[in-house]
Each structure stands twice: as C-alpha cells, then as structure tokens.
Amino acid sequence: MGEFSSGKSTLCNVLMGARPLLEKVTATQLPPVWLSYGPDDAYTMGLDGHAYDLDLAELDRVSLETTEHVRIFMKSDILRYCDLIDMPGISDPSMSSEVWERMTHMADGVLWCTHATQAWRQSESGVWSTFPEEMRRNSILLITRFDKLTNQTDRQKVVKRVVGETQELFSEIIPVSLLKAMAAGDNEEKWIESGAQAFSTALFEIIHRLIDEGAPEPGNEGSPAIKPDVLDNPDIGNSQIARMFEHLSAIHNTPVVKVMPRRVAAGERLLRTERPSGESGPAVVSFSDHSQSDTGPAMSKSRSQV
C-alpha cells in the first residue's frame, strides 16, 4: 500500500521479478490485484459475490464500479511463500477509497511504501491510523527511492523524522532503493546496498511468525510440516529472494508457506489458495459487513497475505 507513485509497482517487480504480465498489471488502473502461486489463470470477483473468468488481454476493461478484486495465479518465487495483494494508491484522485477499503480485511500485514523526498505525509498517517493495532507487528514501512536523497545528512534527517513519527506503528522501518534492487541481479553486494536484503529478511520474519501462529490448525497437530508450494518451474527458485528465503528457512528449521485451508488427502499438508468452484464457492466478506464490526478488520490466521 501507499500513496500514488510511491513505488508500489516497483516493489511488486522486485518481489516477483519483472515480466510482461506483471508490467501490464501494475501499469493499469485496477481494483486490488490478488496474486497467488499456481498455473496461469485469472478471474475477477464481483461485488455481487460471483467470480467471472478474465482474459488478461482485457485487463484494462475491468470495471472499478463492479469489481471487488482481480485474482491472478502465476509462478513466482515469493508466491511460493505468501500471497500478495497489490492495492491502488490511497491518494489517487480518480479512484474512490472504497475500491481499496473493501480489501483491507483480507490482509494479515502491509508493506507500506512512502516516498523518501516527502516521507510519511499526514494523509498517509491518517489512513494508517484506521487500521487495527494488531496489524502493526506484521507490517513494514519502506522509505522508497532513498537514492533520491544524495546527501548523507538529508538521509539521516529523513530516517530520524520518520522513525520518530511512526514509533510502534510498524515492525520495521527500512530505507530502500527499489530500482537498485531490481538492477542488482545476482550481485549480492548491490542487493545489500539497495536495502533489499534488510527488507526481505524482515518480510521473511513476518511470514514465518504468521505461519507459526496459524498452524497447526486444531486437529492437525500430528500432521506433516507445512511446506512451500512445489518448485515446479525452472524459471523460479534462482532469485535473490528465493535464495535468501531458503537460507532463512534452513536457519529456522521451519518451512514457510502461505496458508489457506482446503480439502486435502490424508497426510497431505500442501496448503494453497484455489479458484472458487461450484463445490466450494468463494468466501466473500463485503466491506459493508466488515464496517459494522466493532473489532475492526479480521486478522486471519489461516492464510498469510501481504
């Protein structure tokens, strides 16, 4: 999340690896886009509670007025571990805030992007104050485009101010140059210099904690350990994110995966999200239902979505 032009699309590219489909998704004015691991597939979830087939060639025709979110399945390193929901900019003058507010209840945590040259504006603070306090420990504030601050003194002042104004509002506050992270490739030194390593480590810790707190589910205490989605594509598993997550998983000795229950065969615990079917049907919670709750957005412990 973040304001318009705060680096959200670039962050998505860093996490998932730039590709033609992703560039089209992030360049188009859309309702929230929910990204999950799986064979290429897509649908839209209408405000009427029905799922509709989506031809990605017609992505730019998705209606903001009738669509809650777009759901896209694709193969990517990060999606083996968690789902991502790419939100519209909170300050986009051409889009009602209801477009992204409808999906806030789906998130376990938030990656909030704030532009270094105008970091943590009052409008950002105002929106974040509406989120439940329990979400803070699962959220990261990224000071993006940090390379735009060429003076070390200016960098220190910005970080000091943001830390002071957001104390205890996020689990981590991390300056990062996302363009440098994208350009780093396999160069670990440049990856570290960009701030991407500190960010991906913090992200792993949040995903790991969410999984630990949400599993095992009642009655599954003796089931096999949860594992990441199967690495079944030669194009994935080689990114800096993938190598780092595998390394951290080994350190923790606890596998990590997004968790969304489905019917599984005996002894199987490869839990993943799935497309709504006639049998299972979509699980839909409208924003109007959510807004009537006294407790704020529900924090699901049966899935990990950031």
Secondary structure, DSSP 8 states (H G I E B T S, - for coil): -BSTTSSHHHHHHHHH---HHHHHHHHS--S-EEEEESSSEEEEEETTS-EEE--GGGGGG--TTTEEEEEEEE--TGGGT-BEEE---TT-TTS-THHHHTTGGG-S--EEEEEGGG-S-HHHHHHHTTS-GGGGGG-EEEEE-GGG--SHHHHHHHHHHHHHHTTTTSSEEEE--HHHHHHHTT-HHHHHHTTHHHHHHHHHHHHHHHHHHH-S-TT-TTS----------TTSS-SHHHHHHHHHHHHHT------------TT----------TTT------HHHHHT-SS-S---SS--B-
